[in-house]
Structure formats: structure tokens, C-alpha cells
Amino acid sequence: MLGTDVHPDRDTLNHIRAILLDIEGTTTPIEFVHQVLFPYARAHVHDYLAEHADDPEVRADIALLRAEHAAESAQAAGVPPWNPEAYVYWLMDRDRKSTGLKSVQGRIWEAGYQSGELKGKGEVYSDVRPALERWRATGKQIAIFSSGSVQAQRNLFANTTAGDLSPFLSGYFDTTTGPKREAGSYRKIAGALGRRPADVLFVSDVAAELDAARAAGMRTALCVRGHDEPHDSLTDHPRIRSFVELA
């Protein structure tokens, strides 16, 4: 049934052993990411890179970005000359899922949480905490898979508007595991969780990611929040509009 609401079968969900969640548009409003987190990172890139130029972890991020820049420059025109700060801005302007960029952003956000500027501002939908509590009470593992760095994920869920949600989460995965649109990434995640792919439900608002998870053998659910029509109307993934629909 394409283009219509197809809800997950509750009996099937009762046999799920682990739930893997996307963040943006699934647990967290897209507006928070684009209107709070991204602008905060952009505003602090210059000062952060200057102040942490000798930090070994930041130097490793810069080395990774330089390698990405060299590879991209060899393949496409329009890439700016190498300059770490300029390249970070260029990647952000294009919303690239660059591992180096995501690591730098995560470090900037962590500094924001530590300073108190972002503490307690990690917005999540109202149904998220009750769902995490419900799933944990029934023995389900809960993990996160996002293009944002593991560091950024940990800080977000430890500082949400619904309190510290990190005790409910047993795993965090980012692009170092693999791209979100490749089946191999989901096989790796299932293995890391100690589960068969068929025992894992992946919830995301992006059908292409769900396609990859299903190709790996996972169960899937398309999360549609606050929209009259799903982002991907031509898809046969079961649809939910709230975590209340997931047992």
C-alpha cells in the first residue's frame, strides 16, 4: 500500500528485542537542529578551532577534514582551497554528512553544554521519554543511529527538555559505523547490539535509510511528525505519527 498509512503490526513489535532510533525528525524536531544546534556551531567555529588548535583530538579532526577535502577536490569542481575553517563552513552550507565536520560540531556543542549555554535545551518530542521508559520496562534495548557524532548524541540525550535520557540508551552509532543509506551499516549495528537484524526495529523519517535497514534484515517504521503528508509518500514502510503507536 503506497502513499497510505500502514501501521506496524503490534504482535510483530512484541517480538522486537531492540529499537534503533534516528534523531532529526524522529526523536527531535528538525527545527531545533537547524535553528539552534547548527547556528550555534557556525557561530563558534572560528573561536573553537583557534582555541583548540593544539588539542590532539581536534588536530585529528582537521587531518580527517583535510583528507576529505583532498578526495573531494580530486573528484569535483567548486571545492574551496584548503583552509580548515573555510572548509567547515562550506560543508555546513551543504549539510554534508562529513565525519570530520560532525566531529567538530559535536565538540563545539559539548563545549556549549559544559558552559551552560546549551544545557537542558536538547529538545525532544513529548512522547519520547514515556516511550523509552515503556520499552526499557519490557526489556528492549534502545540505541541511536545518527549522522551526528556519538559525542553529539550523548550530549543531546543527557541534556534534553525531558531530563537526562541517557540511562535508557545502550548504544550510539554515527557515520564511523557507515553511511545511513547502506545496508552494511545496519548489519554492523545489529552485531554490535548482539542481535539478529530481524530482532531490531529501525525508526526514521527518511525512507532511503529505512530501505537500507530493511535490506539488512531489520524491521522498519517511517516516523511522520507534524506533516499532512510523509516526507516520502511513495513507500511501503509502516508509518507512525507518534511513539505511542509502538508497543
C-alpha positions in Angstrom: 0.0 0.0 0.0 1.9 3.0 -1.2 1.2 6.5 -0.1 -1.2 5.5 2.7 -0.8 4.9 6.4 0.3 1.3 7.1 0.8 0.8 10.8 3.2 -1.7 12.4 1.7 -5.0 13.4 1.7 -5.0 17.2 2.2 -8.7 17.5 5.3 -8.3 15.4 6.5 -5.4 17.6 6.2 -7.6 20.7 8.9 -9.8 19.4 11.3 -6.9 18.7 14.4 -7.1 21.0 16.0 -3.8 20.2 14.8 -0.4 18.8 17.2 1.8 16.8 16.2 5.4 16.5 17.1 8.2 14.2 17.3 11.7 15.8 16.3 14.6 13.5 12.6 14.4 12.7 12.2 11.2 14.8 13.1 12.0 18.5 14.0 15.6 18.0 12.3 18.4 15.9 14.1 19.3 12.8 13.7 22.9 13.7 15.7 22.5 16.9 18.6 21.0 15.0 18.5 23.6 12.2 17.6 26.7 14.2 19.6 26.1 17.5 22.4 23.5 17.1 23.6 24.3 13.6 23.7 28.1 14.1 25.5 27.6 17.5 28.2 25.5 15.9 28.6 28.0 13.0 28.9 31.0 15.4 31.6 29.2 17.4 33.7 27.5 14.6 36.4 30.3 14.4 37.0 30.7 18.1 36.8 27.0 18.9 39.4 26.0 16.2 41.7 28.8 17.3 41.5 28.0 21.0 41.9 24.2 20.5 44.5 24.3 17.7 46.9 22.2 19.8 44.3 19.7 21.1 45.3 16.3 19.7 41.6 15.3 19.1 40.9 18.5 17.2 44.1 18.0 15.2 42.9 14.6 14.3 39.6 16.1 13.1 41.4 18.6 11.0 43.6 15.8 9.5 40.4 13.9 8.6 38.8 17.0 7.1 42.0 17.6 5.0 41.8 14.1 3.7 38.1 14.5 2.8 39.0 17.8 1.1 41.7 16.3 -1.0 39.5 13.4 -2.1 36.6 15.8 -2.9 38.8 18.2 -4.8 40.1 15.4 -7.0 36.5 14.4 -7.9 34.6 17.7 -8.3 35.0 21.3 -9.1 34.0 24.2 -6.9 35.7 23.0 -3.7 37.4 25.9 -2.0 41.2 26.0 -1.5 42.2 24.2 1.7 41.6 26.1 4.8 40.0 24.2 7.7 37.7 26.9 8.9 36.5 27.8 5.3 36.0 24.1 4.5 33.9 23.6 7.6 31.7 26.4 6.6 31.5 25.1 3.1 30.4 21.6 4.4 27.8 23.1 6.7 26.3 25.2 3.9 25.7 22.0 2.0 24.6 20.0 5.1 27.2 17.4 4.3 27.3 14.2 6.4 31.0 14.5 6.8 32.5 12.5 9.6 35.1 15.3 10.2 32.5 18.0 10.2 30.2 16.1 12.5 33.1 15.5 15.0 33.9 19.2 15.1 30.3 20.2 15.5 30.0 17.7 18.3 33.0 19.2 20.1 31.6 22.7 19.8 28.2 21.6 21.2 29.9 19.8 24.0 31.6 23.0 25.0 28.2 24.7 24.8 26.7 22.1 27.2 29.7 22.5 29.6 29.4 26.3 29.6 25.7 26.1 30.3 24.7 27.8 27.0 23.0 24.6 25.7 22.4 22.7 28.9 18.8 21.5 29.2 18.0 22.7 25.7 18.0 19.4 23.9 14.5 19.3 22.5 12.7 16.0 22.2 9.1 15.3 21.3 6.8 14.8 24.3 6.2 11.1 23.6 9.9 10.2 23.6 10.6 9.8 27.4 7.4 7.8 28.0 8.3 5.5 25.1 11.9 5.0 26.3 10.6 4.1 29.8 8.0 1.7 28.3 10.5 0.0 26.1 13.1 -0.4 28.8 10.4 -1.8 31.2 9.7 -4.6 28.7 13.4 -5.4 28.3 14.1 -3.8 24.9 17.5 -2.4 24.0 17.4 1.2 22.7 20.1 2.7 20.6 20.6 5.7 18.4 21.9 6.0 14.8 22.6 9.5 13.5 24.9 11.3 11.2 25.8 13.5 14.2 28.8 12.3 16.1 28.4 9.9 19.0 29.7 12.7 21.2 26.9 15.0 20.0 24.3 12.3 20.5 25.4 11.6 24.1 25.3 15.3 25.0 21.9 15.8 23.4 20.2 13.0 25.3 21.9 13.9 28.6 20.6 17.4 28.3 17.0 17.2 27.0 14.0 19.2 27.8 12.6 15.9 29.3 15.6 15.4 31.5 18.6 13.1 31.2 17.6 10.3 28.9 21.0 8.7 28.6 20.2 5.9 31.2 17.7 4.5 28.7 20.1 4.2 25.9 22.5 1.3 25.4 24.3 2.3 22.2 25.2 5.2 20.0 26.2 4.9 16.3 27.4 7.5 13.8 29.0 7.7 10.4 32.1 5.9 11.7 29.9 2.8 11.6 29.0 3.5 8.0 26.6 5.6 5.8 23.0 5.6 6.9 21.8 4.6 3.4 23.9 1.5 3.2 22.7 -1.9 4.4 26.1 -2.9 5.8 25.9 -0.2 8.4 22.8 -1.8 9.9 24.3 -5.3 9.9 27.2 -3.8 11.9 24.9 -2.2 14.3 22.9 -5.4 14.9 26.1 -7.2 15.5 27.3 -4.6 18.0 24.0 -4.9 19.8 24.3 -8.7 19.9 21.1 -9.1 17.9 19.9 -10.6 14.7 18.8 -7.8 12.3 15.3 -9.3 12.3 15.1 -8.6 16.1 15.8 -4.9 15.6 13.3 -2.2 14.6 14.7 0.9 13.0 12.6 4.1 13.2 13.5 7.1 10.9 11.8 9.9 8.9 13.8 9.1 5.8 12.6 6.2 3.6 16.0 5.7 2.0 17.5 4.9 5.4 14.7 2.5 6.1 15.3 0.9 2.7 18.9 0.2 3.8 17.9 -1.1 7.2 15.3 -3.4 5.6 17.8 -4.7 3.1 19.9 -5.7 6.1 17.0 -7.6 7.5 15.7 -5.1 10.1 12.1 -4.2 10.8 11.3 -0.6 9.9 8.9 2.2 10.7 8.6 5.6 8.9 8.2 8.3 11.5 5.9 11.2 10.3 5.6 14.1 12.7 3.5 17.2 12.2 3.1 16.8 8.5 0.0 16.2 6.5 1.9 14.0 4.1 5.0 11.9 4.8 8.4 13.2 3.5 8.4 10.1 1.3 4.9 9.4 0.1 5.8 6.5 -2.2 7.0 4.0 0.3 5.6 0.8 1.8 7.3 1.1 5.2 4.8 1.1 8.1 4.1 4.6 9.3 3.8 6.1 12.7 3.0 9.6 13.9 3.9 9.1 17.5 5.9 6.6 19.5 2.6 5.8 21.3 1.9 3.6 18.3 4.9 1.4 19.1 4.3 -1.2 21.9 
